[in-house]
Amino acid sequence: MKILVFNGSPKREKSDTMHITRAFLDGMQDAAPQEIKIIDVIDQHIEYCRGCFACKRNGGTCVHQDDMRGILQEILASDLLLFSFPLYSYGMPAPLKNLIDRTMPLSSMAMSRVGNRYEHVGQADFSHLRYLMICGCGFPNSRDNFEPAVAQFRLMFPNHHTIITVPESPMFSAPEAAVVTVPRLALVREAGRAYAADGAIDAALLAGIGSPMIPEEAYAQIVNGGVQGVGA
């Protein structure tokens, strides 16, 4: 499988969430060889979308001549798009949201009804793509937390999507937390193996991955005591 990973964290390879993503990719590699490319979005030259819709009227060519042109080609040549990002203001970091805004050339101005809503008709064939969201956050639990990002991801990619959310993610960058993070990453790796083999992850396994690693109150006390880099 050809996997294109968008690392949305400005911390690049030091991202707390990327610990989770790397474990998942290792699990996929356990199941079968994978072709993986990781793009640190913060390092790409991607201009903001102007909303001019020229791309939707001229066959998919954006007025900007920047890194997004090559990224769009890589998207269409991939089998799986994996979006790895920390939760920022209950959504994704701005550079990653900007990249997604700039995927406008993949669709036309024409609309068609799909279920209860309307969607733009594609002017490129991306029906083969699968979508995976891995999102970590610095809060002690997942309640009233990940919901906006999850809803947005499901609306953007209504078909063939899988979502993994993990609270207390700064612990993955703390060596002293290995007693709880190593077993959790083992679960993530198991999920990667299942996804590579079957294209799905058991709901109970997802729930286990998304549960707090230590009691919520204990985690909050640690954070309030001075842990740095929370949420990235």
N, C-alpha and C positions, 0 to 999 in steps of 0.2 A: 504494500500500500504506500502511496505517495502522500506524506503528511506535511502540511505547511503549518507551522506554529507561529502565531503572532503573540510575542511577549509584550504585553501592554504596560509592564512596570517600568518606571523611569530608572529603577535600580538595576536594570538589565539582568545579568546572570546571578546577581546577588538577591534577586527578588525572593521574598518569602514564598510566594505562590509557585514560583518555578521549582521549588523543592518537590511540591506535589506533582507538578506537570512532568518533571523528569522521572519520578517514580512510575507514573502512569505509562510513559513512553517505554521505560524499561520493561514493564509488564507486557506491552505490545510486542516488544522485541523478543521476549521469552516465547511468545506464541509463534512468531514467524518473523523473518527479516523484514524490516520496514525502511523505507527511504524517507528520512526526516530532514527538514530544513527549518531552522529557527530564525525568525526575523525579530530583532529588537526594534520595536516601532519607533522608539524615541530617537533612534539614529537615522531614520529615513527622512528624506526631503519630500514632504507631502504638504502641498499648499492647501488652504481651506477651500471647500466647495463654495463657488460663487452663487449657486442656485440659478444659473443662467439656462440650464437644461439643454445647452448646445449638444452635449453628449447623447441625449435622448432623441435628438432630431437628425443627427448626422452619421448615425451608424455606430456610435459608441466611442468617439474620439473626444477626449476632454481638452479644453482650451489650455490647461496647464501642462507644461512639459517638465515633469518631475519624476520621482521614483515610482509614482503610482502606476505609470504605464506598464512598467515591468512587473509590478506586483499583481496587476490584473491578469496578466498572462500566466503568472505562476499560479494564481487562484484557479483559473480554468484548467490548468494542467494537473491539478492535485486531485486526490480522492477524498481527503479529510482536511478540513480547516479546524485547527485547534486554537481557541482564543484563551490565553492564559493571562489573567489580570487580577490585581488587587481591587477591592471595593473602594471606590472614591465617591463620597457623597451619594451613596446608595446606587451608584452606577459604575461605568468603566472610566479609566483615566482618559483625559482629553485627547492625547495623541492617538489612542486606539479608536475612540469615537470618530475622530477626524478621518482615519483610514476607512472606517465603515461608511462614512458619508460619501467618500470618494469612490465607492463602488457603484455609484449612480450609472456609469456608462454600461453596466451589465443589463440594464432594463430600458425600455422605451417609454414614451409618453402615454402610449395606449394602456388602457386599464381593462381588466376582466374581473368578473365576480367569482370569488372563491369562498364557498360557504356563506358566511354572513358579512363578509367584507370584500373590498376591492383591492386588487394588487396590480402593480405595473407589469405589463407583459415583457418577458425577457427578450433581449436582442442578442443574447449569447446563450449557449447551451450549458447550464450548470446543474442539470437534473441529476447528474451522477454524484454530486458533492454530498458529503456528510459533514455535520457540524458538531463540535464539542466545545463546551464552555467549562473551564476550570477557574474558579474564583475563590480566593481566600480573603479573609478580613481579620481585623484586630479585635473584634468584639468577642465576648465570651460565649455567645450562642448565635443561632441562626434566626431567631424569632424577630419578626418586624425589621428585617435587616437586608437579606438578599432579594426580597420579593420584587423590587423595581427592576433590578438587573436581570433577573430570571424572566420577568414578563417581557422586557424588551428583546431579549435573546429569542424567546419563543415566537414573538411577532416578526422579527427580522428573518428568522430561519424556521418557518413553521413545519418543515418536513425533515426527517432524518437527523434530529438534534438529540444530544445527550448533555446533561448538566450536572456538574459536581461542584458543590459549595462546601467550604471548610472554614469554620470559625477558629479563633485562636492561632491563626497561621503564623504570626511572628515567632512562635515557639520552634518552628522548623529551622530557624536560623540561630537558635540558641543551643550550643553543644550540651549544656547542662540539663536540657529537657529531653535528651535522647531516650530516657526510660519510657516516655510516652510517645515521642514522635516516631521512633523507629518502628514500633508495632503499627502505628497509624499509616506510615508510608508503605508498610508491607500490605496493608489492606488496599491501598491505592494501586500498588503493583498488581495485586490480584484482580482488581477491577480492569486494569489495562489488558491483562491476559484474557479476561472474559470478553472484553470489547473487541479485541482482535480476532477472537475465535468465533463469536456469535453476533457481533454488532450490537450487543445490549449488555446492561449491567443489572444484576438483581437488585430489586428495590431495598431489600434488607441490607445489602452490602453498601449501597449508596447512603442509607440512613446511618450506618455505622461510621462511615467516613465523615459524614457531616455532623457528627455529635461532638460535644466538647471533650477534649482530651483530659482535662483536669476540672474539678468543680468550678463553676462559674465565679463564685465569690473569691476563691483562691486566686484565680487568674486575674480578676479585676484588682485585687490587692497588689499583685506583682506589677501590673501595668501602672497602677497609681504610685507605686514605689520607685518608678523611674525607668522602665523598659523603653528603649529608643526604637524608632523606625516602625512603630505599629502601623499595620495596614498596608505595607508596601510589598 
